[in-house]
């Protein structure tokens, strides 16, 4: 399988957005019927309508068998007059050109910067090493080990041209109340060329930390990732939730 472009969402097991299962397989362009339960048992389930890719409009056919010229072709701008499809984009270009030359910009570049999204927070300025402890949200994080390749189990073997790596992670809840942690959202593996890999499901013991962590409790497990053969130069990013910055640990 070809390598995913930087910043794209790689194919693999992701958290099921419907909430009906622990994970659902994303093939790189859409959700599939392949699911895995919290008990790590795989099965199939029809893709919910809300997760399906929208279908392109069908072009009506006239009585003589030819396409109706008054209806746009599939994928075209439905119901938009031809003049609007030309004038509106031109107006947008002119508006952007005027905005770029206003005071407060430098050589045509806006003075303000765009804040990073919650799903991919800016990397930490400090990178930690295995054995060190860092804080994200209410959790203290310690990376204790790294295995490449991680021997696969019998339930979910890696795909052809791929293999597993695992990271031994310990989390300690330092708050005064119970906190939830999701391994699918909380772990991200990054390689030497900044390709990103979400956590995967797999048959490893102990499994990755997941679920509710009591106040003062420490949990430990293996964060599992499926990566292309030949990948190297890893670091792992751990974040307590989508609303807090993560901490990076170099592996090796």
Secondary structure as the mmCIF struct_conf table of DSSP 4:
data_model
#
loop_
_struct_conf.conf_type_id
_struct_conf.id
_struct_conf.beg_label_comp_id
_struct_conf.beg_label_asym_id
_struct_conf.beg_label_seq_id
_struct_conf.end_label_comp_id
_struct_conf.end_label_asym_id
_struct_conf.end_label_seq_id
HELX_LH_PP_P HELX_LH_PP_P1 UNK A 2 UNK A 5
TURN_TY1_P TURN_TY1_P1 UNK A 6 UNK A 7
BEND BEND1 UNK A 8 UNK A 8
BEND BEND2 UNK A 11 UNK A 11
STRN STRN1 UNK A 12 UNK A 15
TURN_TY1_P TURN_TY1_P2 UNK A 17 UNK A 18
BEND BEND3 UNK A 19 UNK A 22
STRN STRN2 UNK A 23 UNK A 26
BEND BEND4 UNK A 28 UNK A 30
STRN STRN3 UNK A 31 UNK A 36
TURN_TY1_P TURN_TY1_P3 UNK A 38 UNK A 39
BEND BEND5 UNK A 40 UNK A 40
STRN STRN4 UNK A 42 UNK A 44
HELX_LH_PP_P HELX_LH_PP_P2 UNK A 46 UNK A 48
HELX_RH_3T_P HELX_RH_3T_P1 UNK A 49 UNK A 51
BEND BEND6 UNK A 52 UNK A 52
HELX_LH_PP_P HELX_LH_PP_P3 UNK A 53 UNK A 60
STRN STRN5 UNK A 61 UNK A 61
TURN_TY1_P TURN_TY1_P4 UNK A 63 UNK A 64
BEND BEND7 UNK A 65 UNK A 66
STRN STRN6 UNK A 67 UNK A 67
TURN_TY1_P TURN_TY1_P5 UNK A 69 UNK A 70
BEND BEND8 UNK A 71 UNK A 71
HELX_LH_PP_P HELX_LH_PP_P4 UNK A 72 UNK A 73
TURN_TY1_P TURN_TY1_P6 UNK A 74 UNK A 75
BEND BEND9 UNK A 76 UNK A 76
TURN_TY1_P TURN_TY1_P7 UNK A 78 UNK A 79
HELX_RH_AL_P HELX_RH_AL_P1 UNK A 82 UNK A 100
TURN_TY1_P TURN_TY1_P8 UNK A 101 UNK A 101
BEND BEND10 UNK A 102 UNK A 102
TURN_TY1_P TURN_TY1_P9 UNK A 103 UNK A 104
STRN STRN7 UNK A 106 UNK A 106
TURN_TY1_P TURN_TY1_P10 UNK A 107 UNK A 108
STRN STRN8 UNK A 109 UNK A 109
BEND BEND11 UNK A 111 UNK A 112
HELX_LH_PP_P HELX_LH_PP_P5 UNK A 114 UNK A 117
BEND BEND12 UNK A 118 UNK A 118
TURN_TY1_P TURN_TY1_P11 UNK A 119 UNK A 120
HELX_LH_PP_P HELX_LH_PP_P6 UNK A 121 UNK A 124
BEND BEND13 UNK A 125 UNK A 126
STRN STRN9 UNK A 127 UNK A 128
TURN_TY1_P TURN_TY1_P12 UNK A 130 UNK A 131
STRN STRN10 UNK A 133 UNK A 136
TURN_TY1_P TURN_TY1_P13 UNK A 137 UNK A 138
STRN STRN11 UNK A 139 UNK A 150
HELX_LH_PP_P HELX_LH_PP_P7 UNK A 151 UNK A 152
BEND BEND14 UNK A 154 UNK A 156
HELX_LH_PP_P HELX_LH_PP_P8 UNK A 157 UNK A 159
TURN_TY1_P TURN_TY1_P14 UNK A 160 UNK A 161
STRN STRN12 UNK A 162 UNK A 173
BEND BEND15 UNK A 175 UNK A 177
STRN STRN13 UNK A 179 UNK A 181
HELX_RH_AL_P HELX_RH_AL_P2 UNK A 183 UNK A 186
STRN STRN14 UNK A 187 UNK A 190
TURN_TY1_P TURN_TY1_P15 UNK A 192 UNK A 193
STRN STRN15 UNK A 196 UNK A 198
BEND BEND16 UNK A 205 UNK A 206
HELX_LH_PP_P HELX_LH_PP_P9 UNK A 207 UNK A 209
STRN STRN16 UNK A 211 UNK A 213
TURN_TY1_P TURN_TY1_P16 UNK A 215 UNK A 216
STRN STRN17 UNK A 218 UNK A 228
TURN_TY1_P TURN_TY1_P17 UNK A 229 UNK A 230
STRN STRN18 UNK A 235 UNK A 238
BEND BEND17 UNK A 240 UNK A 241
TURN_TY1_P TURN_TY1_P18 UNK A 242 UNK A 243
BEND BEND18 UNK A 244 UNK A 244
STRN STRN19 UNK A 247 UNK A 250
#
